[in-house]
Amino acid sequence: MRSGRLTGRISVNAVAPGPTNTRLLDVPAPMRAQAAQMTPYGRIGEPEDVANAIAALCLSDGEWINGQLVFADGGFF
């Protein structure tokens, strides 16, 4: 193994989704509605919302983003 600086472009980021409409969000409808009210958009996320955040990090425009935790939660609080 070579010592020294890496010469490749390796970017390490993490994406933290909020409540997302998948089978992992196995909660009663009233809890889903409550979670939806806790976002500025008034809905829980869709898998595509999280995928779009991941895709943005993979594009060349996102190459300067490194070592970050990106919350793809629609502003969930």
C-alpha angles and dihedrals in degrees: 000000000000119000123216135048123351112245098197126082106253117170121189119195136148129218119212112195122201123217105331129189099249134115088265088070093072100164133127119273094254090057091049090051091049091050090049090054089055093068128072088234093057094231141082118251127271122220088251090061091058092042090054091055091050092047091052090056090051095053121093088248088066096050093106092057109094137156095013136137105220116201109214093183106117090245094303112181 
